[in-house]
Amino acid sequence: MKDYVLNNGVKIPSIGFGTFLAKDGEETYRAVRAALDAGYRHIDTAAIYGNEVSVGRALADSGVAREDIFVTTKLWNDNHTAEQAHAALDESLTKLGLDYVDLYLVHWPNPSSVRSERGADGWKERNAAVWSAMEADLDAGKTRALGVSNFMKHHLDELLKTARVTPAVNQIRLAPGVYQTEAIEASRAHGILLEAWGPLGQGELFANETVRAMADKYGKTVAQLAVAWSLQNGFLPLPKSVTPERIASNLDALDVTLSAEDMETLKNLPVQQGADDPDVVSW
Ligand code: NAD
């Protein structure tokens, strides 16, 4: 698998393994072991997923060298002060059993708790403080890169007013039918790599007739087609499954090139679910 190179020079494998809703314990442990066996070298977790202990156990038992695996975790919304952000990364490292992660993300830019506590603009001050704490943790070697998630243009613009370190990544919802043009352009303007969460449409794509017919045409599964679409857009997809066969098969998307017309059809696919508005979602 090829790497992308982040804006701080750190290499990141171009497909990551998603672990949202993978239950802590055997389910996550087996899924991450299966992913590493299948060739994934990039695991995406988060404090809120509650499965960092099992992810860490799977990493430790895998026999793959730590420096050959890229691990991302995320700061949850109830830790949006500088002190809490430091403590939260320490707690994630302890749970993962690691000395450092490769990427640490602010999970959401405008949690509801900040909104109710500080009024409409509370997130600006909070994100600046949290980011500064994360920059110190980067300097301390607790993470090799910093990034954000679900940041729209106005969140990025605001953060960049005070940031010393430009985010390396913006992890947002991107999938056939969910193409967040303004956030994509705002990220790219600063050399920020886009990671695609929900790259399989969170399951929504599998029954779509247009997608199924197109996948057949290329001799690919729907999941492989969606991963290929993501890569061809220059995104970094994070497909999730807990089924070993699917985990392995979802990786098999590197040998296909979609036509410009099919790329566009997928981009504009009518889907039920749009992206959540980070200034409105209630967590
Ligand atoms: P996804 O698009 O990866 O879809 C996962 C769903 O597709 C699951 O229900 C799975 O059973 C199914 N699936 C996977 N492979 C399949 C196959 N080959 N055939 C049939 N069904 C298949 O959705 P996701 O898990 O929500 O997103 C991927 C990852 O992105 C997450 O696991 C997580 O790591 C990350 N994420 C981040 C955020 C964020 O706010 N930053 C939010 C959601 C997810």
Residues whose N, C-alpha, C, O or C-beta is under 5 A from the ligand:
A	BS01	NAD	F17 G18 T19 F20 D44 H107 S149 Q171 A196 W197 G198 P199 L200 G201 Q202 G203 A223 L238 P239 K240 S241 R246
